[in-house]
Amino acid sequence: MHIDLPKLHNQDSGNFFLLAGPCVVESEEITRSIAERIKEITTRLKIPFIFKASYRKANRTRLDSFTGIGDDTALEILGRIAKDFDVPTVTDIHESNEAALAAKYVDVLQIPAFLCRQTDLLVAAAKTGKYVNVKKGQFLSAGSMKFAVNKLKESGNSKIMLTERGTMLGYSDLIVDFRGVPEMQKFEVPVILDITHSLQQPNQDSGVTGGQPHLISTIAKAGIAAGVDGIFIETHPDPANALSDGANMLHLNKLEALLTQLVAIRQVVNKF
């Protein structure tokens, strides 16, 4: 599926666009059901939608953490979802040799925050010709993301998005500096706010990342007021039993109410 970037901005409603889905492909049944529900909501609210799910999780704290159901199986599921629901899809890649494989199935390649400085990975993603969404490292300033943008452009790809996902505050917490939104927009690329990973509490003694999902609405509303172009949400019908990152995901039943509020805020913001 081909994405026309201007279409990510709904001209009729002036809406933000949305990247949303589960953290990882757990099974075809649950992944399809989440995609179907989000598509219903975003169609009704006129929000351009990109379905998100990782085909494999590589950055796990513990060796026994769930990483995926198999690369080919998960990517094929994403490919079928894109076709059946007529939605573009996005997934993470972690090594340069994954770029070409993932690009056969998805429309946007996502660079995880910890890997945003990896030159070989950025170059490989750029050379696929797909859109590349680079998450800002938790250890980087917003302004320093210009170097990631430059690497992609100098590799022949100007289809770039940047995502704010929080900055480390001590060892086990993150904070969102909303000054980074306009700072990264100066690079003339869409800027997305990841409203679920921004509320992670990493490096817990248990080896399982914690989170503050009760603040998802607060971060999301602030992001829309700050003028972000897109919102990133991980959502699941049963976060407590999700196989990855359940501690900071939004319950799927709460998604429609949140998006409705965000659309109303964006309409107010658009008046100024």
C-alpha positions as CSV (number, residue, x, y, z in Angstrom):
1,M,0.0,0.0,0.0
2,H,1.3,3.5,-0.9
3,I,0.9,6.3,1.6
4,D,0.5,9.8,0.3
5,L,1.9,11.8,3.2
6,P,-0.4,14.8,2.8
7,K,-3.3,12.5,3.3
8,L,-2.1,11.8,6.9
9,H,-3.5,15.2,7.6
10,N,-7.3,15.1,7.2
11,Q,-8.1,18.1,5.1
12,D,-11.8,18.1,6.0
13,S,-11.4,17.8,9.8
14,G,-7.9,19.2,10.3
15,N,-7.3,16.2,12.5
16,F,-4.0,14.7,13.6
17,F,-3.1,11.2,12.3
18,L,-2.9,8.1,14.5
19,L,-0.4,5.2,14.8
20,A,-2.1,2.7,17.0
21,G,-2.2,-1.0,17.8
22,P,-0.8,-3.6,20.2
23,C,2.8,-3.7,21.2
24,V,3.5,-6.9,19.4
25,V,1.7,-9.4,17.1
26,E,0.5,-12.0,19.6
27,S,-1.8,-13.9,17.3
28,E,-3.7,-13.2,14.1
29,E,-7.1,-13.3,15.9
30,I,-6.3,-10.7,18.5
31,T,-4.3,-8.5,16.2
32,R,-7.1,-8.4,13.6
33,S,-9.7,-7.7,16.2
34,I,-7.7,-4.7,17.5
35,A,-7.2,-3.4,13.9
36,E,-10.9,-3.7,13.1
37,R,-11.9,-1.8,16.2
38,I,-9.5,1.0,15.7
39,K,-10.5,1.3,12.0
40,E,-14.1,1.6,13.0
41,I,-13.4,4.4,15.5
42,T,-11.0,6.4,13.3
43,T,-13.3,6.2,10.3
44,R,-16.1,7.6,12.3
45,L,-13.9,10.4,13.7
46,K,-12.1,11.1,10.4
47,I,-8.7,10.4,11.8
48,P,-6.1,9.1,9.3
49,F,-4.9,5.8,10.7
50,I,-1.8,3.7,10.5
51,F,-2.0,0.3,12.2
52,K,1.0,-0.5,14.5
53,A,2.3,-3.8,15.8
54,S,5.9,-5.0,16.2
55,Y,6.6,-8.3,14.4
56,R,9.3,-9.0,16.9
57,K,10.5,-7.5,20.1
58,A,14.3,-7.3,20.4
59,N,14.9,-5.0,23.3
60,R,13.6,-7.1,26.2
61,T,15.1,-6.8,29.7
62,R,14.9,-10.5,30.5
63,L,15.8,-13.5,28.4
64,D,12.5,-15.2,29.1
65,S,10.4,-12.2,27.9
66,F,8.1,-12.8,25.0
67,T,9.6,-11.7,21.7
68,G,7.2,-12.8,19.0
69,I,5.4,-15.7,17.2
70,G,8.0,-15.8,14.4
71,D,9.1,-13.2,12.0
72,D,7.5,-14.5,8.8
73,T,4.3,-15.4,10.5
74,A,3.9,-12.0,12.1
75,L,4.8,-10.0,9.0
76,E,2.3,-12.0,6.9
77,I,-0.4,-11.2,9.4
78,L,0.5,-7.5,9.1
79,G,0.3,-7.8,5.4
80,R,-3.1,-9.4,5.5
81,I,-4.4,-6.7,7.9
82,A,-3.2,-3.9,5.6
83,K,-5.1,-5.5,2.7
84,D,-8.2,-6.6,4.4
85,F,-8.8,-3.3,6.3
86,D,-7.3,-1.0,3.7
87,V,-4.9,0.6,6.3
88,P,-1.2,1.3,6.1
89,T,0.9,-0.4,8.7
90,V,4.1,0.3,10.7
91,T,6.5,-2.1,12.5
92,D,9.9,-1.8,14.2
93,I,13.1,-3.0,12.8
94,H,16.2,-3.5,14.9
95,E,19.1,-4.5,12.6
96,S,19.9,-3.3,9.1
97,N,19.3,-6.8,7.6
98,E,15.6,-6.6,8.7
99,A,14.8,-3.5,6.7
100,A,14.3,-5.2,3.3
101,L,12.3,-8.1,4.7
102,A,9.9,-5.9,6.7
103,A,9.5,-3.5,3.8
104,K,7.8,-6.3,1.8
105,Y,4.9,-6.2,4.2
106,V,4.5,-2.8,5.8
107,D,4.4,0.8,4.7
108,V,6.4,2.5,7.5
109,L,9.6,1.2,9.1
110,Q,10.0,2.3,12.7
111,I,13.4,2.9,14.3
112,P,13.3,2.2,18.1
113,A,14.5,5.1,20.3
114,F,17.5,3.2,21.6
115,L,18.7,2.7,18.0
116,C,18.0,6.1,16.5
117,R,21.8,6.8,16.2
118,Q,22.5,3.5,14.4
119,T,23.8,4.7,11.0
120,D,23.6,1.4,9.2
121,L,20.1,0.8,10.4
122,L,18.9,4.3,9.2
123,V,20.6,3.9,5.8
124,A,19.1,0.5,5.3
125,A,15.6,1.7,6.2
126,A,16.0,4.8,3.9
127,K,17.1,2.6,0.9
128,T,13.8,0.7,1.0
129,G,12.0,3.8,-0.1
130,K,9.4,3.3,2.6
131,Y,8.4,6.0,5.2
132,V,10.7,5.9,8.2
133,N,9.5,6.8,11.6
134,V,12.4,7.5,14.0
135,K,11.7,7.6,17.7
136,K,13.8,10.1,19.6
137,G,16.3,8.5,21.9
138,Q,15.4,8.9,25.6
139,F,19.0,10.2,26.0
140,L,18.9,12.9,23.2
141,S,17.7,16.4,22.9
142,A,15.0,17.2,20.3
143,G,17.5,19.4,18.4
144,S,19.9,16.5,18.0
145,M,17.4,14.5,15.9
146,K,18.4,16.6,12.9
147,F,21.3,14.2,12.5
148,A,18.9,11.3,12.1
149,V,16.9,13.3,9.6
150,N,20.0,14.2,7.7
151,K,21.2,10.6,7.5
152,L,17.9,9.5,6.0
153,K,17.8,12.4,3.5
154,E,21.4,11.9,2.5
155,S,20.6,8.3,1.8
156,G,17.9,9.3,-0.7
157,N,14.8,9.2,1.4
158,S,12.8,12.3,2.5
159,K,9.7,10.3,3.7
160,I,10.5,10.9,7.4
161,M,8.6,11.1,10.6
162,L,10.0,11.8,14.1
163,T,8.4,10.6,17.4
164,E,8.8,12.1,20.8
165,R,8.6,9.3,23.5
166,G,10.0,10.9,26.6
167,T,13.4,11.7,28.1
168,M,15.1,9.9,30.9
169,L,14.6,11.4,34.3
170,G,16.8,9.6,36.7
171,Y,17.1,5.8,36.3
172,S,13.4,4.7,36.3
173,D,11.3,7.4,34.9
174,L,10.6,9.5,31.8
175,I,9.4,13.1,31.3
176,V,8.0,14.7,28.1
177,D,9.5,18.1,27.3
178,F,6.8,19.6,25.0
179,R,9.3,22.2,23.8
180,G,10.7,19.4,21.6
181,V,7.6,19.3,19.4
182,P,8.1,22.6,17.6
183,E,11.9,22.1,17.8
184,M,11.6,18.9,15.7
185,Q,9.0,20.4,13.5
186,K,11.6,22.8,12.3
187,F,13.1,19.9,10.4
188,E,10.0,20.0,8.2
189,V,8.9,16.5,9.0
190,P,5.7,15.3,10.9
191,V,6.2,15.0,14.6
192,I,4.4,12.3,16.5
193,L,3.9,12.0,20.3
194,D,4.0,8.5,21.7
195,I,1.6,8.9,24.6
196,T,2.0,5.4,26.0
197,H,5.8,4.8,26.0
198,S,6.3,8.3,27.3
199,L,4.7,7.0,30.5
200,Q,7.0,3.9,30.9
201,Q,8.9,3.4,34.1
202,P,11.9,1.4,32.9
203,N,14.6,-0.5,34.7
204,Q,12.4,-1.9,37.4
205,D,14.0,-4.5,39.8
206,S,11.6,-7.2,38.4
207,G,12.9,-6.8,34.9
208,V,9.5,-5.9,33.7
209,T,8.9,-2.3,32.7
210,G,6.3,-0.4,34.7
211,G,4.0,2.4,33.6
212,Q,1.5,5.1,34.5
213,P,-1.5,4.5,32.1
214,H,-3.7,6.7,34.2
215,L,-1.8,9.7,32.8
216,I,-2.2,8.7,29.1
217,S,-5.1,11.2,28.7
218,T,-3.1,14.0,30.3
219,I,-0.1,13.5,28.0
220,A,-2.3,13.1,24.9
221,K,-4.3,16.3,25.6
222,A,-1.1,18.3,26.2
223,G,0.4,16.9,23.0
224,I,-2.6,18.0,20.9
225,A,-2.5,21.5,22.5
226,A,1.3,21.6,21.7
227,G,0.5,21.0,18.0
228,V,1.8,17.5,17.3
229,D,1.0,16.2,13.9
230,G,0.3,12.7,15.0
231,I,-0.4,10.5,18.1
232,F,1.1,7.1,18.8
233,I,-0.8,4.7,21.1
234,E,-0.3,1.1,22.1
235,T,-3.7,-0.4,22.9
236,H,-5.0,-3.8,23.9
237,P,-8.3,-5.3,25.0
238,D,-6.7,-6.8,28.1
239,P,-3.5,-4.9,29.0
240,A,-3.0,-6.9,32.2
241,N,-2.5,-10.0,30.2
242,A,-0.8,-8.5,27.1
243,L,2.4,-10.3,26.2
244,S,4.5,-7.1,26.0
245,D,4.4,-3.6,27.6
246,G,1.0,-4.2,29.2
247,A,1.8,-1.8,32.1
248,N,1.7,1.3,29.9
249,M,-0.9,0.4,27.3
250,L,-4.4,2.0,26.9
251,H,-7.3,-0.3,27.3
252,L,-9.0,-0.7,23.9
253,N,-12.4,0.1,25.5
254,K,-11.1,3.6,26.4
255,L,-9.7,4.5,23.0
256,E,-12.9,6.0,21.4
257,A,-13.6,8.4,24.3
258,L,-9.9,9.6,24.3
259,L,-9.8,10.1,20.6
260,T,-13.1,12.0,20.7
261,Q,-11.7,14.4,23.3
262,L,-8.5,14.8,21.3
263,V,-10.4,15.7,18.1
264,A,-12.4,18.3,20.1
265,I,-9.2,19.8,21.4
266,R,-7.6,19.9,17.9
267,Q,-10.6,21.7,16.6
268,V,-10.1,24.4,19.2
269,V,-6.4,24.6,18.5
270,N,-7.0,25.0,14.8
271,K,-8.9,28.2,15.5
272,F,-5.7,29.9,16.7
